[in-house]
Amino acid sequence: MSSTTTLLERLLQAGMSEVVTVEPVTGGVAALAGIATRRDAPSVFVKGFADAPAEGVFVAEAEGLAALRELGGMATPDVLLADPELLVLSVLRPRPHTESFWEQLAHLLARMHTSTTHPRFGWHHDNWLGRRRQVNTWHDDGFAFFAEHRLLRWLGEPRVEAALDAADRAALERLCHRLPDLLPDRPACLTHGDLWTQNIMATSDGQPALIDPAVSYMWAEVDLAHVWSTSPPPEAQRFFEVYADLTSLDDGWQARMPVVQLRQHLAVLAQFDDDWGAGEQIRATLAPFRTRS
């Protein structure tokens, strides 16, 4: 059965009898996705899993979208349905290829990060990063939280165990011990948590909008590193300039990005046969920590 047939059947089972067809969309890597055409109603975006990792995945995603919108002031798609098998959203449009779009995104993201500071790191329950659980147990120490729940938690995943040798794993543990020396001590704030460039879209009037969150209260640089590391287009250079100015980033922020992005590279390595170079990036970042200094 094709992915679009599966989505169509689930939509009809969910009571959306006005749906006529579902056409596939590209870009996502963890779930089935499509655009559903409806009789006498606007089309909607729909996604589901062939085999969902847990019943609460889409409910958690819908909650994350609401948090970005209500707490962070970001535009997100409207949630029409979130149940164990389906997430149905209003349709967004591709982002425009302009510097002004990225400059506006910088203002919005900087405002979210600076206006939602929180005394603790985590979230009030776990949610999902792709098909894997994101553990959000509250912690007062950002370095300990990042080490335990964003880096070391991936070492037990079969694909990670197969890709990293004992020296790599030991290097990751040494890096985690050194985090207070490698990264600045910053407060927690609301973060999108999976802000690769494919998750940056636009509203119908061309304003920045975000999809597919894995929210938590974490360092703002988790979001910055993800945009930095996922092939942003040339016009996005303006985003980094404006964001750095608005948030008073120090001159060394770019050098920190590989360490912060380790979390996402490990997540990719854990979930996909094609890791898109994540394994090489991980080993390069760990190289200085493979022997004790």
SERO-4910 file (N, C-alpha, C, O; in steps of 0.05 Angstrom, whole numbers):
BEGIN
 pado doro    nc1    nc2    nc3   cac1   cac2   cac3    cc1    cc2    cc3    oc1    oc2    oc3
  Met    A     17    -24      0      0      0      0     18     25      0     37     27     16
  Ser    A     12     44    -17     28     69    -19     23     86      5      3     83     19
  Ser    A     42    105     10     39    123     33     15    141     30      1    146     50
  Thr    A      9    150      5    -15    167      2    -41    152      6    -60    163     17
  Thr    A    -42    127     -2    -65    111      3    -70    106     33    -92    108     43
  Thr    A    -48    101     47    -49     98     76    -60    123     89    -78    122    107
  Leu    A    -50    146     81    -59    172     93    -88    177     86   -103    186    103
  Leu    A    -96    171     62   -124    176     54   -143    158     70   -163    168     80
  Glu    A   -136    133     73   -153    115     89   -155    125    118   -177    124    130
  Arg    A   -133    134    129   -134    143    157   -151    168    160   -165    172    180
  Leu    A   -149    186    140   -165    211    141   -195    204    140   -211    215    155
  Leu    A   -202    185    122   -230    177    121   -240    164    146   -262    168    155
  Gln    A   -222    147    158   -229    134    183   -232    154    206   -247    149    225
  Ala    A   -218    176    204   -220    197    224   -244    215    221   -247    234    237
  Gly    A   -260    210    200   -284    225    196   -282    248    177   -300    264    174
  Met    A   -259    251    164   -255    272    144   -264    263    117   -248    259     99
  Ser    A   -290    259    114   -302    247     90   -300    266     66   -305    257     43
  Glu    A   -294    291     70   -292    310     48   -266    308     33   -263    321     12
  Val    A   -247    292     43   -221    289     30   -225    272      4   -237    251      5
  Val    A   -214    282    -18   -217    269    -44   -191    254    -51   -192    230    -58
  Thr    A   -169    267    -49   -143    255    -56   -121    264    -37   -125    285    -24
  Val    A    -99    249    -36    -75    258    -22    -52    255    -41    -47    234    -52
  Glu    A    -37    277    -44    -14    277    -61     11    278    -43     12    293    -23
  Pro    A     32    263    -49     56    263    -32     71    289    -33     70    304    -53
  Val    A     85    295    -11    103    318    -10    131    308     -2    134    287     10
  Thr    A    151    323    -10    178    316     -3    189    334     19    177    355     24
  Gly    A    211    326     31    224    343     51    226    330     78    248    330     90
  Gly    A    205    317     88    206    304    113    221    277    110    221    265     88
  Val    A    232    267    132    247    242    131    238    222    151    245    198    149
  Ala    A    221    229    170    213    210    191    185    199    188    180    178    198
  Ala    A    168    213    173    140    205    172    129    206    144    142    218    126
  Leu    A    106    194    139     92    196    114     79    224    114     69    233    135
  Ala    A     78    237     91     67    264     90     54    268     63     63    258     43
  Gly    A     33    285     63     20    292     38      2    316     40     -3    326     62
  Ile    A     -8    326     18    -27    347     17    -54    335      9    -57    322    -12
  Ala    A    -74    338     26   -100    327     21   -119    348      9   -123    369     20
  Thr    A   -131    341    -14   -150    358    -27   -178    351    -16   -185    328    -14
  Arg    A   -193    372     -9   -220    368      2   -241    381    -15   -236    401    -28
  Arg    A   -265    370    -15   -288    382    -29   -296    407    -14   -301    406     10
  Asp    A   -298    429    -29   -309    454    -18   -295    463      8   -308    475     25
  Ala    A   -269    458     10   -254    466     33   -224    468     25   -216    454      6
  Pro    A   -209    484     38   -181    487     31   -166    460     35   -174    444     52
  Ser    A   -145    456     20   -128    433     24   -115    434     51   -112    455     63
  Val    A   -107    411     61    -93    409     86    -68    392     84    -66    375     66
  Phe    A    -49    396    102    -26    380    104    -31    357    123    -42    362    145
  Val    A    -23    333    117    -28    310    134     -2    293    136     12    290    116
  Lys    A      3    283    160     25    264    162     18    243    183      2    246    201
  Gly    A     32    220    179     28    198    197     52    179    195     70    184    178
  Phe    A     53    159    211     74    139    211     63    113    201     40    106    207
  Ala    A     78     98    185     70     72    178     67     55    203     48     39    205
  Asp    A     85     59    222     83     47    249     92     67    269    116     71    273
  Ala    A     73     80    282     80    102    301     97     91    324     91     70    335
  Pro    A    118    106    332    134     98    355    119     99    381    127     85    400
  Ala    A     98    115    383     82    117    408     56    131    401     55    146    381
  Glu    A     36    128    418     10    141    412     11    171    415     -4    185    402
  Gly    A     29    181    432     28    209    438     46    227    420     49    251    426
  Val    A     57    216    398     75    232    382     62    257    371     73    279    374
  Phe    A     39    254    358     27    277    345     14    296    364     13    320    359
  Val    A      4    286    387     -7    303    407     16    321    418     12    345    423
  Ala    A     39    309    423     62    325    432     71    345    412     78    368    419
  Glu    A     70    338    386     78    357    365     58    380    364     66    403    361
  Ala    A     32    374    366     12    395    366     16    414    390     13    438    388
  Glu    A     23    403    413     28    419    437     53    437    432     53    460    441
  Gly    A     73    425    419     97    441    413     91    464    395    101    486    399
  Leu    A     74    460    375     66    482    357     52    504    373     56    527    368
  Ala    A     34    495    391     20    515    407     39    531    425     35    555    429
  Ala    A     59    517    436     78    531    453     94    552    437     98    574    446
  Leu    A    103    544    413    117    564    397    100    588    390    110    611    390
  Arg    A     75    583    386     56    605    378     49    622    403     51    646    402
  Glu    A     40    609    424     29    623    447     50    634    466     47    656    477
  Leu    A     72    619    470     93    629    487    115    643    472    126    663    482
  Gly    A    121    634    448    143    645    433    136    666    412    154    679    402
  Gly    A    110    669    406    102    689    387    109    682    358    109    700    341
  Met    A    114    657    352    121    648    325     95    640    310     76    630    323
  Ala    A     95    644    284     73    633    268     77    603    264    100    594    259
  Thr    A     56    588    266     56    560    262     31    552    247     12    568    246
  Pro    A     30    529    234      4    520    221    -17    515    242    -11    508    265
  Asp    A    -42    519    234    -65    512    251    -67    481    253    -63    467    233
  Val    A    -73    471    277    -77    442    280   -107    436    277   -123    445    293
  Leu    A   -113    420    257   -141    412    252   -147    385    266   -170    380    274
  Leu    A   -127    368    268   -131    342    281   -104    331    290    -84    333    276
  Ala    A   -104    321    315    -80    308    325    -90    284    341   -101    287    363
  Asp    A    -85    260    330    -93    235    344    -70    215    342    -49    222    331
  Pro    A    -73    191    353    -50    173    352    -40    166    325    -17    157    322
  Glu    A    -56    169    303    -47    161    277    -42    184    257    -30    179    237
  Leu    A    -53    207    263    -52    229    243    -47    256    256    -55    261    279
  Leu    A    -34    273    241    -33    301    247    -41    316    222    -30    313    201
  Val    A    -62    333    225    -72    348    202    -69    378    208    -79    387    229
  Leu    A    -56    392    190    -49    420    194    -58    437    170    -62    426    148
  Ser    A    -62    463    174    -66    481    152    -40    481    135    -18    476    145
  Val    A    -43    488    110    -21    487     91     -5    513     93    -16    535     91
  Leu    A     21    511     95     39    534     93     51    534     65     46    516     49
  Arg    A     66    555     59     79    557     33    109    556     36    119    562     58
  Pro    A    124    550     15    153    551     17    163    579     23    150    599     16
  Arg    A    185    581     38    195    607     45    206    621     21    216    608      2
  Pro    A    204    648     20    215    663     -2    245    664     -1    257    661     20
  His    A    258    667    -24    287    668    -25    297    696    -23    309    707    -42
  Thr    A    292    708      0    300    736      3    314    740     30    309    726     49
  Glu    A    332    760     30    346    767     55    326    778     76    329    774    100
  Ser    A    306    793     66    287    805     85    272    784    100    265    788    124
  Phe    A    266    761     88    252    739    102    270    729    125    260    726    147
  Trp    A    295    725    119    313    714    139    318    735    161    322    728    184
  Glu    A    319    760    154    322    781    174    298    782    193    301    785    217
  Gln    A    274    779    181    250    778    198    251    754    217    243    756    240
  Leu    A    260    731    206    262    707    223    281    711    246    276    703    268
  Ala    A    303    725    241    323    731    262    310    747    284    314    741    308
  His    A    294    767    277    280    783    297    261    766    313    260    769    338
  Leu    A    246    749    300    226    733    314    239    712    332    230    709    355
  Leu    A    260    699    322    273    679    338    287    691    362    287    681    384
  Ala    A    300    714    357    314    728    379    294    736    401    299    734    425
  Arg    A    271    746    392    250    754    412    241    730    428    237    731    452
  Met    A    236    707    414    227    683    428    248    674    449    241    668    472
  His    A    273    673    440    294    664    458    298    682    482    304    673    504
  Thr    A    296    708    478    302    727    500    278    732    518    281    742    540
  Ser    A    254    725    509    230    732    525    218    707    539    198    710    553
  Thr    A    231    684    536    220    659    548    239    645    566    238    621    569
  Thr    A    258    660    578    277    648    596    263    633    619    242    642    628
  His    A    276    611    627    263    594    647    285    586    667    308    583    660
  Pro    A    277    582    693    298    575    713    309    547    711    329    541    723
  Arg    A    295    529    696    304    501    694    305    492    665    293    505    647
  Phe    A    320    471    660    323    459    634    305    435    631    304    418    650
  Gly    A    290    433    609    273    410    605    246    418    594    243    439    582
  Trp    A    226    402    600    198    407    592    181    391    611    191    373    625
  His    A    155    397    612    138    383    632    131    354    625    119    340    640
  His    A    140    345    601    139    317    595    158    312    571    167    330    558
  Asp    A    163    286    566    179    280    543    164    285    517    139    285    517
  Asn    A    178    289    495    165    291    469    183    276    449    197    257    458
  Trp    A    183    283    424    196    266    403    213    282    384    206    304    376
  Leu    A    236    271    378    253    282    357    254    261    335    267    240    338
  Gly    A    239    266    314    236    245    293    221    221    305    199    225    316
  Arg    A    233    198    304    220    174    315    231    166    342    225    144    352
  Arg    A    247    183    354    259    176    380    249    195    402    245    219    397
  Arg    A    246    183    425    237    199    448    258    219    456    282    213    457
  Gln    A    249    244    461    266    265    471    261    267    501    239    275    509
  Val    A    280    260    518    277    260    547    280    288    557    300    301    551
  Asn    A    260    298    572    260    326    581    259    329    611    249    349    621
  Thr    A    268    309    626    268    310    655    281    336    665    303    342    657
  Trp    A    267    350    682    277    376    691    304    374    704    310    355    718
  His    A    321    394    700    347    395    711    355    425    716    349    442    699
  Asp    A    369    430    738    378    457    744    403    465    729    409    489    725
  Asp    A    418    445    720    444    450    708    443    444    678    437    421    670
  Gly    A    447    464    661    444    461    633    466    443    621    460    428    602
  Phe    A    490    444    632    511    426    622    505    397    628    509    380    610
  Ala    A    495    391    652    488    364    658    464    354    642    463    331    633
  Phe    A    445    372    638    421    365    622    429    359    593    421    339    582
  Phe    A    446    376    581    454    372    554    470    346    551    467    331    532
  Ala    A    488    341    570    505    317    569    488    292    571    491    274    555
  Glu    A    470    291    591    455    267    596    433    262    576    430    240    566
  His    A    417    283    571    393    279    555    395    287    526    376    281    510
  Arg    A    417    300    518    419    308    490    443    295    476    444    295    451
  Leu    A    463    285    491    486    273    479    489    243    486    486    226    469
  Leu    A    495    238    512    500    210    520    477    191    516    480    167    514
  Arg    A    452    202    516    429    185    513    429    169    486    415    149    484
  Trp    A    444    179    467    444    165    440    464    142    439    463    126    420
  Leu    A    481    139    459    501    118    458    489     90    458    501     71    448
  Gly    A    465     86    469    453     60    470    438     53    445    428     30    442
  Glu    A    436     71    425    421     65    401    438     47    383    462     51    379
  Pro    A    426     26    371    441      6    355    458     18    333    481     11    329
  Arg    A    447     37    318    462     49    296    485     65    306    506     66    293
  Val    A    482     78    328    504     94    340    526     75    350    550     80    346
  Glu    A    518     53    363    537     34    373    554     22    350    577     17    352
  Ala    A    540     18    327    554      6    304    572     26    290    593     18    280
  Ala    A    565     52    291    581     72    277    604     83    292    625     90    281
  Leu    A    602     84    319    623     96    335    638     74    350    626     56    362
  Asp    A    664     75    349    680     55    363    684     63    393    674     85    401
  Ala    A    697     47    408    701     51    436    715     78    442    709     92    461
  Ala    A    735     84    425    749    109    428    731    134    423    733    154    437
  Asp    A    713    131    403    694    153    398    676    157    422    671    179    431
  Arg    A    665    135    433    647    137    455    661    149    480    649    165    495
  Ala    A    685    140    485    701    152    507    706    181    503    706    197    521
  Ala    A    711    189    477    716    217    471    691    234    476    692    256    486
  Leu    A    667    223    470    642    237    475    639    241    505    630    263    514
  Glu    A    645    221    521    643    224    550    662    245    560    655    261    578
  Arg    A    686    246    549    705    267    557    696    294    549    698    313    565
  Leu    A    685    296    525    673    322    517    652    331    536    650    355    543
  Cys    A    634    313    544    613    320    563    624    331    589    612    349    600
  His    A    645    319    599    658    329    624    669    357    620    671    373    639
  Arg    A    676    364    595    689    389    589    669    411    581    677    433    575
  Leu    A    643    405    579    624    424    569    625    451    582    623    471    568
  Pro    A    629    453    609    630    480    621    654    496    611    653    521    612
  Asp    A    674    483    600    697    497    589    693    504    559    705    523    549
  Leu    A    675    489    546    672    492    517    649    511    510    649    523    489
  Leu    A    629    513    527    605    528    521    600    549    543    606    544    567
  Pro    A    588    572    536    582    591    557    559    582    574    542    567    566
  Asp    A    558    592    599    536    586    617    513    605    611    513    628    619
  Arg    A    493    595    597    471    611    588    445    601    600    443    577    608
  Pro    A    424    618    603    399    608    614    383    591    594    388    591    570
  Ala    A    364    576    605    346    561    588    325    580    577    318    600    589
  Cys    A    316    574    553    294    589    541    278    569    523    287    547    518
  Leu    A    255    577    514    239    561    496    255    557    470    262    577    457
  Thr    A    259    532    462    272    526    437    254    509    419    239    492    429
  His    A    257    513    393    243    496    374    253    467    376    237    449    377
  Gly    A    279    464    376    291    438    381    297    421    357    312    401    359
  Asp    A    287    428    334    293    413    309    292    432    286    280    427    265
  Leu    A    307    454    289    304    477    270    323    475    247    339    493    242
  Trp    A    321    452    232    336    451    207    321    467    186    297    473    190
  Thr    A    334    474    164    323    493    146    296    484    133    280    500    125
  Gln    A    292    457    131    268    447    120    244    453    138    221    452    128
  Asn    A    248    459    163    226    464    181    220    494    183    204    502    201
  Ile    A    232    510    166    226    538    164    210    543    139    219    540    117
  Met    A    185    551    143    166    555    121    156    584    122    168    601    135
  Ala    A    134    589    107    123    616    107     92    615    108     80    595     98
  Thr    A     80    635    119     51    637    119     42    646     91     58    651     74
  Ser    A     16    648     88      5    655     61     14    683     53     15    689     29
  Asp    A     20    701     73     29    728     65     60    730     67     70    753     68
  Gly    A     74    707     69    103    708     67    118    712     92    142    717     92
  Gln    A    104    710    116    118    714    141    130    687    150    120    666    143
  Pro    A    152    688    165    165    663    174    146    646    192    131    657    208
  Ala    A    146    620    187    130    601    203    146    576    207    163    569    191
  Leu    A    142    563    230    157    540    237    140    515    239    116    516    247
  Ile    A    151    492    233    137    466    235    155    446    249    179    452    255
  Asp    A    144    423    255    159    399    266    176    405    290    200    400    290
  Pro    A    165    416    312    182    423    335    187    399    352    173    379    352
  Ala    A    209    401    368    215    383    390    222    401    413    245    403    422
  Val    A    202    415    424    207    438    442    218    429    469    212    407    478
  Ser    A    233    446    481    241    444    509    253    471    517    259    488    500
  Tyr    A    257    474    543    272    497    553    302    489    553    310    471    568
  Met    A    317    502    535    345    494    531    360    518    522    349    540    521
  Trp    A    386    515    517    402    538    507    392    547    480    385    530    463
  Ala    A    391    573    476    382    584    450    400    574    427    391    571    405
  Glu    A    426    569    433    444    561    412    438    534    400    449    527    379
  Val    A    421    518    413    412    493    401    397    499    375    402    485    355
  Asp    A    381    519    375    367    527    350    386    540    330    385    534    306
  Leu    A    403    557    340    421    571    322    440    551    308    444    553    284
  Ala    A    450    532    323    468    512    311    455    495    290    467    487    270
  His    A    429    490    294    415    473    274    412    487    248    415    475    227
  Val    A    405    513    249    403    528    224    431    530    211    433    527    187
  Trp    A    451    536    227    478    540    217    488    515    203    503    517    184
  Ser    A    481    491    213    493    466    204    477    452    182    486    430    174
  Thr    A    455    462    174    438    447    155    435    462    128    412    466    119
  Ser    A    457    470    117    458    481     90    439    505     86    422    504     68
  Pro    A    441    526    102    424    549     97    432    562     71    455    561     63
  Pro    A    413    573     57    419    586     31    435    611     35    436    622     57
  Pro    A    447    622     13    464    645     16    450    669     29    462    684     44
  Glu    A    424    673     23    410    696     34    406    694     64    399    714     77
  Ala    A    411    670     76    407    667    104    430    679    120    429    681    145
  Gln    A    452    687    107    474    699    121    464    724    137    475    730    159
  Arg    A    444    737    126    433    761    140    420    752    167    421    767    186
  Phe    A    409    728    168    397    718    192    417    717    214    412    727    236
  Phe    A    440    706    209    461    702    230    472    729    239    477    733    263
  Glu    A    475    748    221    485    774    228    465    789    246    473    800    267
  Val    A    440    788    239    420    802    254    415    789    281    413    802    302
  Tyr    A    414    762    281    409    748    306    432    753    326    427    757    350
  Ala    A    457    752    316    480    757    333    479    785    345    486    789    369
  Asp    A    471    804    329    469    832    339    447    834    360    451    847    381
  Leu    A    424    823    355    401    826    373    405    812    399    394    820    420
  Thr    A    421    790    399    424    775    424    452    779    436    459    765    456
  Ser    A    468    797    425    494    803    436    512    779    437    526    774    457
  Leu    A    511    762    416    529    738    415    558    747    414    565    767    401
  Asp    A    575    732    428    603    738    428    615    729    401    602    714    386
  Asp    A    639    737    396    652    731    370    658    701    366    664    693    344
  Gly    A    658    686    388    665    658    386    642    639    381    646    615    382
  Trp    A    619    650    375    595    632    373    598    612    351    589    589    354
  Gln    A    609    619    328    611    601    305    629    577    312    623    554    303
  Ala    A    650    581    328    668    559    335    654    539    353    662    516    355
  Arg    A    632    547    367    618    529    385    598    511    371    589    491    382
  Met    A    590    519    346    568    505    333    572    475    330    553    460    334
  Pro    A    596    465    323    599    436    321    593    421    347    582    399    346
  Val    A    601    432    369    595    419    395    566    419    401    555    398    409
  Val    A    552    441    397    524    443    402    508    425    383    489    412    391
  Gln    A    517    423    358    503    408    338    508    378    340    495    362    326
  Leu    A    526    369    358    531    341    362    505    326    369    500    304    359
  Arg    A    488    339    384    462    327    391    446    319    367    436    297    366
  Gln    A    445    337    348    429    331    324    442    310    306    429    293    294
  His    A    468    312    304    483    292    288    479    264    299    476    244    285
  Leu    A    480    262    326    476    236    339    448    226    334    444    202    330
  Ala    A    428    244    335    400    236    330    397    226    301    383    206    297
  Val    A    409    239    282    407    230    254    420    202    251    409    184    239
  Leu    A    444    200    263    459    174    261    442    152    273    443    129    263
  Ala    A    427    157    294    411    137    308    387    128    292    378    105    296
  Gln    A    377    145    274    351    140    262    351    132    233    331    120    223
  Phe    A    372    138    218    370    135    189    394    120    178    417    123    187
  Asp    A    389    102    159    410     87    146    429    106    132    454    102    133
  Asp    A    419    126    118    435    146    105    438    169    125    418    183    131
  Asp    A    462    173    137    464    193    158    473    221    147    477    239    162
  Trp    A    475    223    120    480    249    108    506    262    119    507    286    122
  Gly    A    525    246    125    551    256    135    552    261    165    572    271    175
  Ala    A    531    253    179    531    259    208    553    244    223    566    255    241
  Gly    A    558    219    214    580    204    227    606    217    225    622    218    244
  Glu    A    613    227    201    638    241    196    640    266    213    661    273    224
  Gln    A    617    281    215    617    306    231    622    299    260    636    314    274
  Ile    A    609    278    270    613    270    298    642    264    304    653    273    323
  Arg    A    654    247    287    681    239    291    700    263    290    720    264    304
  Ala    A    695    282    272    712    305    270    710    322    295    731    332    304
  Thr    A    686    325    306    683    341    330    695    327    354    705    340    372
  Leu    A    694    301    354    705    286    377    735    282    376    748    275    396
  Ala    A    747    287    352    776    281    349    794    293    370    811    279    380
  Pro    A    790    318    379    808    329    399    805    315    427    822    319    444
  Phe    A    783    300    430    778    288    456    783    258    457    776    244    476
  Arg    A    796    248    436    800    219    434    823    210    452    825    186    459
  Thr    A    841    228    459    862    221    478    862    242    500    855    265    496
  Arg    A    869    234    524    868    252    547    891    273    544    913    267    536
  Ser    A    883    297    550    903    318    550    918    320    576    936    337    579
***
